[in-house]
Amino acid sequence: MIQENVAQLLKEPVGSTRDYELDEPVDVTGNGIGGQVKGKVRLTRTNRGILVRGMVSTGVEVTCSRCLSRSRCPLTFTIEEEYFPVIEVNSGTPLSPPDEPGSFTIDEHHILDLTEAIRQYALLTMPMKPLCREDCTGLLPKLEGRG
């Protein structure tokens, strides 16, 4: 879980920033194998919440689309998402949910959780037909060699 308490940043003026280094395991594919997520993100106070921007890298276990062997696929992507608080930081009053469907929120304890956003961005970055290596010849040559 990649989480950060942003209560102090929510109390600051619009445009205030915080930089964070990421180095946490995240199970991107849901197979129980967490890949280490590394990178740098900048949290910026907006008039509605916190904007997260940064460059992130990780790796996932994939099955080669040609030979069906398992291999590690490195992923690097840019994340840019705005998170919206569910509670006003100074008064504790509940806030209306954002109008945008699928938007990310900052919980009632002012914790911003990047885990789901990183998981979604990583899944979008994964190749449609992963290869164990560029010159993979696939199953056919392996089967012909048995013959």
Secondary structure, DSSP 4 states (H G I P E B T S, - for coil): --EEE-HHHHHSPTT-EEEEEEEEEE-SSSSS-PEEEEEEEEEEE-SSSEEEEEEEEEEEEEE-TTT--EEEEEEEEEEEEEEEESB-TTT--B-PPPSSTT-EEE-TT-EEE-HHHHHHHHHHHS-SS--SSTT---HHHHHHTT-
